[in-house]
C-alpha cells in the first residue's frame, strides 16, 4: 500500500504540472500568424513563449518581400510541432524539406532592447527580425547541401516599433521524423532572456558537475573494492548522465568542443541515453542479484547494444529508430521497479531508498518525454529530481557500507579470537609432537644401523624414506615454535661479529645457480665493509627472504645487493628491476599474512612480516621504496660491530663431540701427519684444529689453510691430494668459487670435494653440488660421520681411477693379432714394390704402437695433439691396407690446445673405417671436425659408409654388440666427466655421425701447474 501511495503521489505531481503549464499557456497564443502581446509588458514580465499558429511556406526559404507581394491564401502551422505531422491541402508535409515560418508580434514596448531564445529547431535555422538576420544554427538551404546543427542560442535586437516580424528559415534533410520548430522560441526583455539563459545553463552545469563528481567518487571506491562491480556500474551510469546532460538542454558540450561535427554530436546524444539505461540496469542487477533474473537482464542488455550499434548508421537511418530509445528506457525502468518491489517486499536492506529513487527518476523521465513531444518545457522546472535520485542511491550505498562495516568489525573480533586459539593450539600441538617425533626418528635409525638388522634392501629404502619424512615434520614443528616465539617476543638472538661481505657473497653465489638467465644478481658490497653485530643465521635468513622476493618478482634485468655506512649502522640495499609494488601494497607489505609476502624456502614460511621482526630484533629497521614497472628497493639497517677482524663463529659451529682440544697457534698453511693427503680449508682456526685432530689419527696427512687462494696454491704444490674439505664461507674467495676453479682442472672422480657449512637451506645444497662438490656435510657435524664420508669419497676416487685404467687397458687390448698380421704383410708386400711407401708404413705403425701403449695408468687426460697423432698414424696404416678406398679429412687445430681423455677418438675413427667406409665397394670418406664452442670443445666424426639400422644402434650403445671397438665403453667413460655429451646418429646406406662435447681444459694452463 505504501508503494502504491508513493506512485499515486508521483504521477499526481506530473499531472498537476502538465495541467498547470497547459492552462497557463492557453490564455494567449498566436492566431493565424499574429500574436497580440499589447497587454503584456515584456520589460517587466518573464519571457513569453511564441506558441500557436505561425504562417508557413513549405519547400521554400523566403524573405519579407515574399509575404508582402504574395496574394495567395496563407498556410498556417502549429508551433511547436514537427512539420510532417501537419497537412496542407489534405497532404502531409514531406519529412525531408525546408520551410519558412513567419509570426507578427504586437507589443506595447517600442524603442526597447529585446531578446529571443531558441531551444530545438530541427535541423538548421536562421532567424530574421524585421528583415534583418540576427541568429542562426547551421546553414539552412533548399536541398541536401545544407549544414545541419541544432544548437540553442540567445540573440538581442533593438525594436523601434511595437510590431515585430519574425521569419524563421528551417531545413531538414537528415532526421527521419521530420523538421520544424520543436520547442518554443521565447521573446522577452534583454534582462529576462539573459536570466532565462543563465538559469538553464546553470541547471545543466550543476547536473553535469554533480554526476561527474559522483562518478569519480564511486570509481575511486571501485578501485579500492575491486570485487564490488555495482560501484563500477553506478559510476559509469553517473558519467553517462553527465554526457547526456551535456548533449541535451542547452547542449553545453559545444562550449568546450565548438567544432564538433553534428554527426558525432547526434550519436553522442543517442549513445548517452542508451548507456545510462544500460549501466543503471547493471548496477541494480549486481546490487539486487537475489531478485534479478540473469537471462532477462541479458536480453535487455542485447537490446541496448543493438540500439547503440544502430547509432553508427547514417542519421537518416538511425533517426528512424528514435522512439526505440525512450522505449528501451521504459523497459529498463519497469524492470528495475519490478525487482525493487520484490526487494522491498523481502525487506532487503536499503530497498526502500532504491524504490523512492526509482520513482523520482521515472517522474523525471516522464517530464523529459513530455518535453520531447512538446507537451511541457523542461526549462520551466529546476532539475531537482536527479539530485533526489542521487540522494536516495547514496543513502542506499551508505546503508550497505555501514552494514558491511559493522559486519567486518564483528568478524574482526571473532577472527582475532580464533587466531589466538589457533596459535595456542599450534604451539601446544607442536610441543606434543616433538617428543614422539624424536622417538620415531631414533627408532627408525636404530633399525637401519643395528648389526642384527634383517631388513631387505627395499625395506631399508622405505625406512630411510620414513626417516626423511619424520625429519621434515620435525623441521615444520620447529618452524611453528619459532613463529610462536616471535609472536611472544621470546625468540633468542645470538649476536656476534659477522663478516657482511662473506654472508652476502655466499648468498649471491647460492642464488646464481637458480636464477633465470635473463636476470643478473650482483653483490656490490665491498670486501672491506665493516663487520656487523648480528645473529649470523638470522642475518642470512633476512637476506635470503629479501633476495628471494626480488628474484620471484623480476623476470629480466638485475638484482643488486649493496651497502653503505651511516652513523653506527650499515644500510643494506636489495635493488631489483622487477614489476614493482603498488602504493596500496606498500602500505601493508610488512603486515602479517599479507598476500604480497614471499615465504622462505627453509621451512619457516615467515614472509616479509617475520623478516621485519628479525631485523628489529637485530636492532635495525627495514623499509621499501618502489614504483610500478621500475622495480623495488628494500633497505634494512644493522648495527656496526664495535671490534672488527676475523670474528669467531657461533658457538654452535665449534661444539663438536670430541675431547677438549687446543687451537693451533701457528701460521697457515699448516701440514701435519702422514699418509693420503687431505686438504682442509676453513677461515675459523678452531674448526681447522678440530679437523686436524680428527683426521690425523686416521692415518691421513692434513694440509690446513684458512683462505681460498691457499687452496689453489696447495693443489699446485701437492698434485697427489686425495680429497679437499672446503668451508663455504671464507674471505676473499668463497667455497663456491674455489670449488668451481678446482673443477676447471679436476673432474669429480679425479679430486673429490666435501663441502662444510652451518647453513641449512636446501638452496645451499643445490649451489654446492652445482659448483662441483661431491658431498655436503652440516656443522656441527658428528666426527664419525665426517670420517665415514671422507673415507667413502677417497674409495670412490680410487675405484673410478681403477675403472679408468682398466678401460684404457681394454682399449689397448683391442689391437688384435689379425690386425698386426695384416699390417706386417702389407709392409712386406710394399718392400718389393715401393720401398719408400714401405718405410713410411713402418714409421706410422711404430708411431701407432707407441701411442697405443704409451698411456700411463695414472693419466686421465692427455693433450689433444697426442690423441690426434695416434689417429693420424692409424688412418695412414689403413689407407695403405685399403688403397684408394679411404678418404680422411681433419680440421686444422692450431688454435685449440686442450686436454682430452686418452684413446677416445681413435676407436671411433677405427669404427668408422672398419665398419663404415671399407664395407662399401668403392670405399668412402671419414671426416673429423674439431671446434671450440664457448667453454667446450666439440668433436664431430662423420662417415658416408654403410650406416646402421636403429636396432643395430641400440645394440652398439647398450654394449650388446660383438666385434666392435667399444663405442658404449667410450660413452660410459665420458659420463665420468662433468658437462660432457655424446651423440650417435646413423642411417642405413647414409653413414654415421658421432658428436662429442667435452669441457675445454687448457693444456698450457694445466702444464703451468705441473
C-alpha positions, 0 to 999 in steps of 0.5 A, a space after each residue: 500500500 505504501 508503494 502504491 501511495 508513493 506512485 499515486 503521489 508521483 504521477 499526481 505531481 506530473 499531472 498537476 504540472 502538465 495541467 498547470 503549464 497547459 492552462 497557463 499557456 492557453 490564455 494567449 497564443 498566436 492566431 493565424 500568424 499574429 500574436 497580440 502581446 499589447 497587454 503584456 509588458 515584456 520589460 517587466 514580465 518573464 519571457 513569453 513563449 511564441 506558441 500557436 499558429 505561425 504562417 508557413 511556406 513549405 519547400 521554400 526559404 523566403 524573405 519579407 518581400 515574399 509575404 508582402 507581394 504574395 496574394 495567395 491564401 496563407 498556410 498556417 502551422 502549429 508551433 511547436 510541432 514537427 512539420 510532417 505531422 501537419 497537412 496542407 491541402 489534405 497532404 502531409 508535409 514531406 519529412 525531408 524539406 525546408 520551410 519558412 515560418 513567419 509570426 507578427 508580434 504586437 507589443 506595447 514596448 517600442 524603442 526597447 532592447 529585446 531578446 529571443 531564445 531558441 531551444 530545438 529547431 530541427 535541423 538548421 535555422 536562421 532567424 530574421 527580425 524585421 528583415 534583418 538576420 540576427 541568429 542562426 544554427 547551421 546553414 539552412 538551404 533548399 536541398 541536401 547541401 545544407 549544414 545541419 546543427 541544432 544548437 540553442 542560442 540567445 540573440 538581442 535586437 533593438 525594436 523601434 516599433 511595437 510590431 515585430 516580424 519574425 521569419 524563421 528559415 528551417 531545413 531538414 534533410 537528415 532526421 527521419 521524423 521530420 523538421 520544424 520548430 520543436 520547442 518554443 522560441 521565447 521573446 522577452 526583455 534583454 534582462 529576462 532572456 539573459 536570466 532565462 539563459 543563465 538559469 538553464 545553463 546553470 541547471 545543466 552545469 550543476 547536473 553535469 558537475 554533480 554526476 561527474 563528481 559522483 562518478 569519480 567518487 564511486 570509481 575511486 571506491 571501485 578501485 579500492 573494492 575491486 570485487 564490488 562491480 555495482 560501484 563500477 556500474 553506478 559510476 559509469 551510469 553517473 558519467 553517462 548522465 553527465 554526457 547526456 546532460 551535456 548533449 541535451 538542454 542547452 547542449 553545453 558540450 559545444 562550449 568546450 568542443 565548438 567544432 564538433 561535427 553534428 554527426 558525432 554530436 547526434 550519436 553522442 546524444 543517442 549513445 548517452 541515453 542508451 548507456 545510462 539505461 544500460 549501466 543503471 540496469 547493471 548496477 541494480 542487477 549486481 546490487 539486487 542479484 537475489 531478485 534479478 533474473 540473469 537471462 532477462 537482464 541479458 536480453 535487455 542488455 542485447 537490446 541496448 547494444 543493438 540500439 547503440 550499434 544502430 547509432 553508427 548508421 547514417 542519421 537518416 537511418 538511425 533517426 528512424 529508430 528514435 522512439 526505440 530509445 525512450 522505449 528501451 528506457 521504459 523497459 529498463 525502468 519497469 524492470 528495475 521497479 519490478 525487482 525493487 518491489 520484490 526487494 522491498 517486499 523481502 525487506 532487503 536492506 536499503 530497498 526502500 531508498 532504491 524504490 523512492 529513487 526509482 520513482 523520482 527518476 521515472 517522474 523525471 523521465 516522464 517530464 523529459 518525454 513530455 518535453 520531447 513531444 512538446 507537451 511541457 518545457 523542461 526549462 520551466 522546472 529546476 532539475 531537482 529530481 536527479 539530485 533526489 535520485 542521487 540522494 536516495 542511491 547514496 543513502 542506499 550505498 551508505 546503508 550497505 557500507 555501514 552494514 558491511 562495516 559493522 559486519 567486518 568489525 564483528 568478524 574482526 573480533 571473532 577472527 582475532 579470537 580464533 587466531 589466538 586459539 589457533 596459535 595456542 593450539 599450534 604451539 601446544 600441538 607442536 610441543 606434543 609432537 616433538 617428543 614422539 617425533 624424536 622417538 620415531 626418528 631414533 627408532 627408525 635409525 636404530 633399525 637401519 644401523 643395528 648389526 642384527 638388522 634383517 631388513 631387505 634392501 627395499 625395506 631399508 629404502 622405505 625406512 630411510 624414506 620414513 626417516 626423511 619424512 619424520 625429519 621434515 615434520 620435525 623441521 615444520 614443528 620447529 618452524 611453528 615454535 619459532 613463529 610462536 616465539 616471535 609472536 611472544 617476543 621470546 625468540 633468542 638472538 645470538 649476536 656476534 661479529 659477522 663478516 657482511 661481505 662473506 654472508 652476502 657473497 655466499 648468498 649471491 653465489 647460492 642464488 646464481 645457480 637458480 636464477 633465470 638467465 635473463 636476470 643478473 644478481 650482483 653483490 656490490 658490497 665491498 670486501 672491506 665493509 665493516 663487520 656487523 653485530 648480528 645473529 649470523 643465521 638470522 642475518 642470512 635468513 633476512 637476506 635470503 627472504 629479501 633476495 628471494 622476493 626480488 628474484 620471484 618478482 623480476 623476470 629480466 634485468 638485475 638484482 643488486 645487493 649493496 651497502 653503505 655506512 651511516 652513523 653506527 649502522 650499515 644500510 643494506 640495499 636489495 635493488 631489483 628491476 622487477 614489476 614493482 609494488 603498488 602504493 596500496 601494497 606498500 602500505 601493508 607489505 610488512 603486515 602479517 599474512 599479507 598476500 604480497 609476502 614471499 615465504 622462505 624456502 627453509 621451512 619457516 614460511 615467515 614472509 616479509 612480516 617475520 623478516 621485519 621482526 628479525 631485523 628489529 630484533 637485530 636492532 635495525 629497521 627495514 623499509 621499501 621504496 618502489 614504483 610500478 614497472 621500475 622495480 623495488 628497493 628494500 633497505 634494512 639497517 644493522 648495527 656496526 660491530 664495535 671490534 672488527 677482524 676475523 670474528 669467531 663463529 657461533 658457538 654452535 659451529 665449534 661444539 663438536 663431540 670430541 675431547 677438549 682440544 687446543 687451537 693451533 697457534 701457528 701460521 697457515 698453511 699448516 701440514 701435519 701427519 702422514 699418509 693420503 693427503 687431505 686438504 682442509 680449508 676453513 677461515 675459523 682456526 678452531 674448526 681447522 684444529 678440530 679437523 686436524 685432530 680428527 683426521 690425523 689419527 686416521 692415518 691421513 696427512 692434513 694440509 690446513 689453510 684458512 683462505 681460498 687462494 691457499 687452496 689453489 696454491 696447495 693443489 699446485 704444490 701437492 698434485 697427489 691430494 686425495 680429497 679437499 674439505 672446503 668451508 663455504 664461507 671464507 674471505 676473499 674467495 668463497 667455497 663456491 668459487 674455489 670449488 668451481 676453479 678446482 673443477 676447471 682442472 679436476 673432474 669429480 672422480 679425479 679430486 673429490 670435494 666435501 663441502 662444510 657449512 652451518 647453513 641449512 637451506 636446501 638452496 645451499 645444497 643445490 649451489 654446492 653440488 652445482 659448483 662441483 662438490 661431491 658431498 655436503 656435510 652440516 656443522 656441527 657435524 658428528 666426527 664419525 660421520 665426517 670420517 665415514 664420508 671422507 673415507 667413502 669419497 677417497 674409495 670412490 676416487 680410487 675405484 673410478 681411477 681403477 675403472 679408468 685404467 682398466 678401460 684404457 687397458 681394454 682399449 689397448 687390448 683391442 689391437 688384435 693379432 689379425 690386425 698386426 698380421 695384416 699390417 706386417 704383410 702389407 709392409 712386406 708386400 710394399 718392400 718389393 714394390 715401393 720401398 719408400 711407401 714401405 718405410 713410411 708404413 713402418 714409421 706410422 705403425 711404430 708411431 701407432 704402437 707407441 701411442 697405443 701403449 704409451 698411456 700411463 695408468 695414472 693419466 686421465 687426460 692427455 693433450 689433444 695433439 697426442 690423441 690426434 697423432 695416434 689417429 693420424 698414424 692409424 688412418 695412414 696404416 689403413 689407407 695403405 691396407 685399403 688403397 684408394 678406398 679411404 678418404 680422411 679429412 681433419 680440421 686444422 687445430 692450431 688454435 685449440 690446445 686442450 686436454 682430452 681423455 686418452 684413446 677416445 677418438 681413435 676407436 671411433 675413427 677405427 669404427 668408422 673405417 672398419 665398419 663404415 667406409 671399407 664395407 662399401 665397394 668403392 670405399 668412402 670418406 671419414 671426416 673429423 671436425 674439431 671446434 671450440 664452442 664457448 667453454 667446450 670443445 666439440 668433436 664431430 666424426 662423420 662417415 658416408 659408409 654403410 650406416 646402421 639400422 636403429 636396432 643395430 644402434 641400440 645394440 652398439 650403445 647398450 654394449 650388446 654388440 660383438 666385434 666392435 671397438 667399444 663405442 658404449 665403453 667410450 660413452 660410459 667413460 665420458 659420463 665420468 666427466 662433468 658437462 660432457 655429451 655424446 651423440 650417435 646418429 646413423 642411417 642405413 646406406 647414409 653413414 654415421 655421425 658421432 658428436 662429442 662435447 667435452 669441457 675445454 681444459 687448457 693444456 698450457 694452463 694445466 702444464 703451468 701447474 705441473 
